[in-house]
């Protein structure tokens, strides 16, 4: 599922991404989902050559996103 999410985001297919997140929600904790979303965003940033965003995601561990 995480790889499918990355592909959906890369294709800017929000309908597919939403469906994938709904599937993930059934089998993962919110923290696991957040981890997968952040990894997908980081991969997309690197793949699209947006090193600044990728580095920011790496320098701001997911721990900070959980409040």
Secondary structure, DSSP 4 states (H G I P E B T S, - for coil): -HHHHHHHHHTT-HHHHHHHHHHHHHHS-HHHHHHHHHHHHHHHHHHTT-HHHHHHHHHS-GGGGG-
